[in-house]
Amino acid sequence: MSVSLARVGCHEVRLAPRSRICRRAVLNIRHNSNTVSEAEQQNLTWPEYLEIRKSKRKWETAATIPACILGLVGGLAYFGSLESDATKPIMGIDPLFFYGGCTVSCMGLGYLIGPTIGAAGWRMTHQRAMNLIEAKDREFHQHIVKNRVDPTAQSATNPVPDFYGEKIGSLHQYRQWLRDQARFRRKAQFAEE
């Protein structure tokens, strides 16, 4: 039994030989964009999705470093140019320490804004597949919520391992995350007894 392929945009749809139902489905796919996204969703596998998550995290990290540097340089440029009188404290703090703290705060602001800038840049480069990625994101989040542990059982000696699953970038790391969650459950359960 041979299987023929039909092209719908940039996607291939498998057709059974002489199948009128499949040909009608292809015609419906051509005219209905919601069906195309459902067909695309079947094409994105978990390893591909996790690789996409890993690349997004790399973009966020790569944007954080320049944002921190820009925040530090901007803080130094602004607060370094202000004149200060050592005899007049600002909010009860020596002006040198106050302006130094403000400069470090500018760097911290860059650290907080950097991942947002990186995620926005990543989204701009992946616009065509965003519906597909967002659907997998929702499904992945449901898996994380279902399998993660109750954080109320944590202690100083037994902290919750990666509660949001942020560091998962492959199937191997996902399996390790599941093992860590199970280990936490066992430790929390036996500590209470």
C-alpha positions in Angstrom: 0.0 0.0 0.0 1.6 3.2 -1.1 1.0 6.5 0.6 1.0 9.8 -1.3 1.9 13.2 0.0 0.0 16.4 -0.6 1.5 19.8 0.0 -0.5 22.4 1.9 1.6 25.5 2.1 4.9 24.4 3.5 3.4 21.3 5.2 3.1 17.8 3.9 -0.1 15.8 4.6 -0.1 12.0 4.1 -2.9 10.6 2.0 -4.1 7.1 1.8 -4.3 5.9 -1.8 -7.6 6.8 -3.5 -9.1 8.2 -0.3 -11.8 10.8 -1.0 -12.1 11.6 2.7 -8.4 12.5 2.9 -8.6 14.6 -0.2 -11.5 16.5 1.3 -9.5 17.0 4.5 -6.6 18.5 2.5 -9.0 20.9 0.8 -10.5 21.9 4.2 -6.9 22.4 5.5 -6.2 24.7 2.6 -9.3 26.9 3.4 -9.3 26.7 7.2 -6.2 28.1 9.0 -7.3 26.6 12.4 -7.0 23.1 10.9 -3.5 24.0 9.6 -2.4 24.9 13.1 -3.8 21.6 14.4 -1.9 19.7 11.7 1.2 21.6 12.5 0.8 20.8 16.2 1.1 17.1 15.4 4.4 17.8 13.7 6.2 19.4 16.7 7.7 16.6 18.8 8.7 16.9 22.4 12.4 16.8 21.7 12.0 19.6 19.1 9.9 21.6 21.6 12.4 21.2 24.4 15.2 22.2 22.0 13.1 25.4 21.2 12.8 26.1 24.9 16.5 25.7 25.4 17.2 28.1 22.5 14.8 30.6 24.1 16.6 30.4 27.4 19.9 31.0 25.6 18.5 34.1 23.9 17.3 35.4 27.3 20.7 34.8 28.9 22.5 36.3 25.9 20.4 39.5 26.2 20.8 39.7 30.0 24.6 40.3 29.8 24.5 43.4 27.6 21.5 44.7 29.5 23.5 44.5 32.8 26.5 46.2 31.2 24.3 48.9 29.8 22.6 49.4 33.1 25.9 49.7 34.9 27.4 52.1 32.3 24.2 54.2 32.3 24.2 54.3 36.1 27.9 55.3 36.2 27.4 58.0 33.6 24.4 59.5 35.3 25.3 59.2 39.0 29.0 59.8 38.4 28.2 63.2 36.8 26.2 64.4 39.8 27.9 66.8 42.2 27.7 65.7 45.8 28.6 67.4 49.0 29.9 64.9 51.6 28.5 67.1 54.4 24.9 66.8 53.1 23.7 63.2 53.5 20.9 61.9 51.2 18.2 60.2 53.2 20.7 59.9 56.0 23.3 58.1 53.8 26.6 59.4 52.6 26.2 60.6 49.0 29.1 58.3 47.7 27.3 55.2 49.1 23.9 56.4 48.0 25.0 57.0 44.4 27.0 53.7 44.4 23.9 51.9 45.5 21.8 53.6 42.7 24.4 52.6 40.1 24.3 49.0 41.3 20.5 49.2 41.2 20.7 50.3 37.5 22.7 47.2 36.8 20.1 45.1 38.6 17.4 46.7 36.5 19.3 45.7 33.4 19.4 42.1 34.8 15.7 42.1 35.2 14.9 43.7 31.8 17.4 41.6 29.9 15.4 38.3 29.7 12.3 40.3 28.6 14.3 41.8 25.7 15.8 38.4 24.8 12.4 36.7 24.8 11.0 39.5 22.6 13.8 39.1 20.1 13.3 35.3 20.2 9.6 35.7 19.5 10.3 38.0 16.6 12.5 35.3 15.0 9.9 32.5 15.6 6.7 34.3 14.7 5.5 31.7 12.2 5.5 28.9 14.7 4.3 30.8 17.8 0.8 29.3 17.8 2.3 25.9 17.7 4.9 26.7 20.4 2.3 28.3 22.7 0.1 25.2 22.4 3.0 23.0 23.4 3.9 25.5 26.2 0.4 25.0 27.7 0.6 21.3 27.4 4.1 21.3 29.0 2.9 23.5 31.8 0.1 21.0 32.5 2.7 18.2 32.7 4.8 20.3 35.1 1.8 21.2 37.4 0.6 17.6 37.5 4.1 16.2 38.4 5.6 18.8 40.6 5.7 18.4 44.4 3.9 20.3 47.1 6.2 23.1 48.1 4.8 23.3 51.7 6.8 20.2 52.6 10.2 21.8 51.9 12.7 22.4 54.6 16.2 23.9 54.8 17.7 20.4 54.3 15.1 19.4 51.6 14.5 22.3 49.2 12.1 22.0 46.3 14.0 21.0 43.1 13.2 23.4 40.1 9.6 24.0 41.0 8.7 25.6 37.6 10.8 23.2 35.4 12.7 26.2 34.0 15.9 24.2 33.5 14.4 21.5 31.4 15.9 21.5 27.9 15.7 17.9 26.8 13.9 14.7 27.5 16.8 13.5 29.6 16.5 16.6 31.8 12.8 16.1 32.0 13.2 12.6 33.2 15.8 13.7 35.7 13.4 16.4 36.9 10.7 13.7 37.4 13.2 11.6 39.4 14.1 14.7 41.5 10.5 15.3 42.2 10.0 11.7 43.3 13.1 11.9 45.5 11.7 15.0 47.2 8.4 13.3 47.8 10.1 10.4 49.5 12.3 12.6 51.7 9.3 14.7 52.7 7.1 11.7 53.4 9.7 9.8 55.5 10.8 13.0 57.4 7.2 13.4 58.7 6.9 9.8 59.9 
